[in-house]
Amino acid sequence: MKLGARDVRSLLEQSQPPFLAYLLHGPDRGLARERSRQIGLKFTDTLDDPFAVEYISGSQAKSDTACLADALSALPAFGGQRLVIASGTGGELLAAVKNAADYLHESAKLIILAEDVNTRHALVKFCDAEKQIASIACYPDEDRDIASLARDIFSRDQVQINADALQLLISKLGSDRASSRSEIEKLALMAGPSGHLTEIDIDMAVGDSAAQAIDQLVLSMADGDLQPLQMHFARARREDIQPIAILRQAQTHYKSLSSAKTVMESGQNLQSALSSLRPPPHFKVKPRLTSQLQRLSLAYIVDSLDRLIHIEKDIKSGGKLDGFTLLGQTMLGICLRSRAQK
């Protein structure tokens, strides 16, 4: 059964979720692993218990399509529930999962981590149609997801963070859940119990190379500089930065441009427009943001933002072209249009 975002949140809040099997799939592998762990710990005290938990790889499932069914049918050595966790590619797991569907029962739970599938893959379609299987898509975090994660982690030690510092943190984090959790927990440790985090703390502590690569890529696109755009885009591919993370940063940048340009068109000067932005632009970015506001029209900025939002939907829908190809085409088009306005 395909679960929406609200259904997933509700499921994770339950002490004993009702499904017999759970498929975790999608581009955010960190989030998929985190959710698989959250679900698994609802059925066992530890995921390291070899008597209650069995791990099956994709290669095992491919070579022996009955292995999942056999694992579900085996009795735990000391009673209680049995948990089977299978991970691999969709092609490796498909036949074994189909066989296992007839062997699902209340005393055993199955978690499936599929690495390379989209919503049109046969494995996802099969699990979507099975009432006993929860099919959960794991997409990169949106801003509100990161904010919620940060508040949850900071609240454990009563760490305080103001709205501007939280917004700066969100802008610096990528869309991978595991990476975001690691950075936020590092900040909580740095602040200490009942500590306080400022924008300066965030700026100093969270400045990874991936975030810098995304910043330079987005700025080059808005500047209309083709050669730097190509260089930073190639770097993003080498560092395996997710297209959605780049799109989110690009959308944030063009939202800032749109907001500031609207202030300027209301009759206020450029400095007032820049001062109105929250969080305030970084001093290193401010000169380039100033240049962009001076030469780009509001119509161009809004149209570019619309394109960036539209292409995110296309990437999530899993079309024929991969995410990086769609992203590259879009960023090239926006860059060339920006270049033409110089």
N, C-alpha and C positions, 0 to 999 in steps of 0.2 A: 504494500500500500504506500503510495507516494505521500510524504508528509510535507506540509508547508512550514514556513519559519515559525509560526505561532504553535503549530502542533509539536514541533521539535522542542521548543522551550517548555511546553507543558509536559512532554514526555520526560525530559531531563529533571523535572521537579518531582516526579513520582518516585516513590521508594521501590515499587515493583512494577515496571512498565509491562503492558499487557502482551506485547508481541513475543513470538518465539524466536525470531531471527531479525537481524538488523544489518542493512546494507549501507555502508558509508562510502560515498563517492564524490567526485568533484575536484576542481583545480587546487583547492587549499588542503594540501596533505597534512599540514600541521593541525588544522581544525578537525579533519577526519580522525587523526590519531587521538586528539584530545577527547572528542566525543565518544570514540570507541572505548577509551579508558573510563570515561564517566559512566557509560552504560554497563561495561563489564563489572565495575565495582558495585553495581546494584545487585549482582548475583553471586558475588564471592568477596571475601574479605581482602584477598590479595590476588593479583594477577600472576604471581610467581609460584603459586602452589601447583606442583606437577601432578598432584593426585586429583585436582578438581578442574584444572585448566589445561587444554591441549591446543598447541599452536600448529597450524598446517600451512605450509608455503604453497605458492602458486605452482611450482614445479611438481610438488607432491600431488596436488589436486589434478594436474594435467595428466600425470602418468597413471594415477589410480583414481578414476572418477567416482569410485564408491567410498573413498576414504572419509569424506565428510559424514556420509550416512553412517559408516561404521563408528566414527568417533562419537556421534550423537547417541548411538545405541549402547555404547559402553557404559557401565555403571561406575560411578565414582568409588574409589577405594574405601572411603570412610563415610559414605552416604552424602546427603545433601544434593545441591544442584551441580550439574556439570556445565562447563562453559567451553565452547570450541571457538577459536579465533582463526580465521583464514585470511591470508593477505596475498595479493598477487595481481596480475593483470586480468582484465575482464575475460580475455580469451582463455587464459589458464583456468579460471574459476567457473566458467559458465556451466559446463556439463556436470561438474561435481555439485554445484548449487542446485541445479535442476533435480539431480538424483536425491539430494538431501531433503528437498521440500516435502517428500512423502514420509520422512522419518522425524520430522519436528515433533516435539512433545514437551509437556510442562516441566519435566525434570531436567531438561537440557536446553541451553540457549546457544544460538549461533550468531557470531559477529563476523561480517564480511567486509574487508577493506580492499576496495578495487581501485587500482592506481591510474588507469588510463582510459576511463570510460566517460562518455557524455550521456545526455538524456536519451539519445537515439540508440545506444548500445543495447544489444540483445539481453545482456545481464540486467541492466537497469529496467528495461521493459518487462522482463519476467518478474522481477521483484516488485515493480509497481503494481502488477496485476495480482500478486499473491496477498491475500488478506492477513496471513500469519507473519508476513515480512514487512518491517518498517523500512522504506526506502528513503534515505536521508541524503540530500545533496549538500555538499560543503563548499560554499562559495567564499571568496575572500571577504574579510571583514569590511563592513562599512563603518563610517565615522561613529555612528551610535553604538555599534558593537564594541569598538575599541574603548569608547567612553565608559560603557557599562562594565567591561572587563577591568578597566583601571579603577573605577570606583569600588568594585568588589574586592580587589586586591588591597587597595589603600585602606579600606574600612577595617580590615582585619587588625591593623596596628594603629588605627585612628590617625593615619597620615592625612594631613590637610593639603589641598591643592586648589588654587583659585581657578576661576573659569578661563582666564587668558592662558595660564600655564597648562591647563588641561587641553585647550585647543591647540597649543603649540606642540604638546606631546602627540596628539592625534595626527597632526600634519607631518611629524617626523617618523612616525611608525609606518611600516608597510602593511600589507594586507594578510600576511601569514600569521595565523593565530599563535603558533608555537613561538615564533620570533617576538611577537608583541608581548606575550606573557613573560618571556625571559627578560625583556627590557624593563617592563613595568615592575616586576619583582626585584630587579636590580635597583630601581629607584626607591622602592619601599624600604629595602635594606639600607640604602644610603641615607634616607631620611631618618630611619629609626622610629620606634614607638612614639606616637603623639608628635611626630616631626612635621615639618612644613616644607613644601616644595614650591620654588619660585620659577619664573620663566628662565632666569639665569641658570638655575640648577638643571632644568630640562635641556637647555641649549648646550651646556657643557657635557652632560652625561649621555645624551642621545644624539649622536652625530655619525652614524655608521656610513660606510662607503656606498651602500645601496641607496640610501636617502639622498646623498650628495649626487650620485649618478642620475637619479630621477630629476632632481632639481635642475641640474645642468641641461638635461635633455628637454625638459619643459620650457626652460628659459630660452634655449636656442630656437625652439619651434616658434615661440611668441616673438622672438627677435627677428625671425625671418632669415636666420643664418643657416644655410643648407649644409655646409661642410661640417660645422660643429654638431649639427643635428645628426648627421650620418655617423659621426664618430661616437657620440654618446649613445646612440641607438644600438650600435654594434657592441658597445661595452655592456649595455643592459642585457643584451642577449647572452653574452659571455658569462655574466654573473647570474644568469637564470632568474632575473627579476620578473615577476609575474606581470603580464600586460595590464591586468586590472589595477595593480598598484600604481602603475604609471598613469593610467587613465584617471584614477582618483586624484592624484596630485595635479594633473593637468586641469581637471574640472575645478579643483579648489583655486588654482591660479586664475583661471578665466572668470570664476565667480568674483574674485577680488577685483579683477580688472573691470568687470561689469558694474560692481558696486561703486568703485571709485569714479568711473567714467560717468555714471548717473549723477553723482554728487557734483562733478564738474559741469555737467550740462544743466544743472539747476542754478548755476551762477556762481558757485564757490570756486576758489582757486585750487591749483594742483596740490599744494601742501595740505590744505584742509581735507581734500579728498583722500590723500594718503593717511592722514591722521585719523580718519574715520574707520579705517580697516581694523578688524579684530580677528586674530592677534595682529599687532603692528608688524609691518614687513621687516625682515631681518636687514640690518644695515648693509650687508653684502649684496642683497637683492634689490634694495631700494633704488639705486641708480638705473638699473635695467627696467624696473617697473615704471619708473618715471618716464623713461624714453618711450616705452610702449604706450603709456597713457597719452603722451603728447602726439603720437602719430596714428594710432589705431582708432578707427571709428567705433561707436557703440554698436552699430549694426553688424560690423565684422566680428566683434567680440561675442555678441549674443549668438550669432550664427555658428561660430566656432564652438561655443559651449554646447549648443544643441547637437552638433556633430559628435562631440566627445561623449555626450550622454547616450546618443543613439548607438554609437559603435560599441559601448559597453553591453547594451542589450543584445547586439548581434553576437558578440563573443560568448556571452552566457548561454545563448540559444544553441551553441555548438554547430555552426554552419559548416559549409564545405571547406572554407579557408581556416587555417589555424589562427589563434589569437594574435600572434606577433605579426603575421602578414596583414591582417585587418588593421591592427594598430599602426603599422608602418605606413600603409597607404593613407590613412587618415591624417597622421602627423605630417607627412610630406605635403599633402594638399593644404593644410592649415599654414604650414611654413611658407609655401610658395605664395599664398594669398597675402600673408603678412609682409613678405618680401616686396610684393607688388605695391604695397601701401607706403613704402619708404619714399 
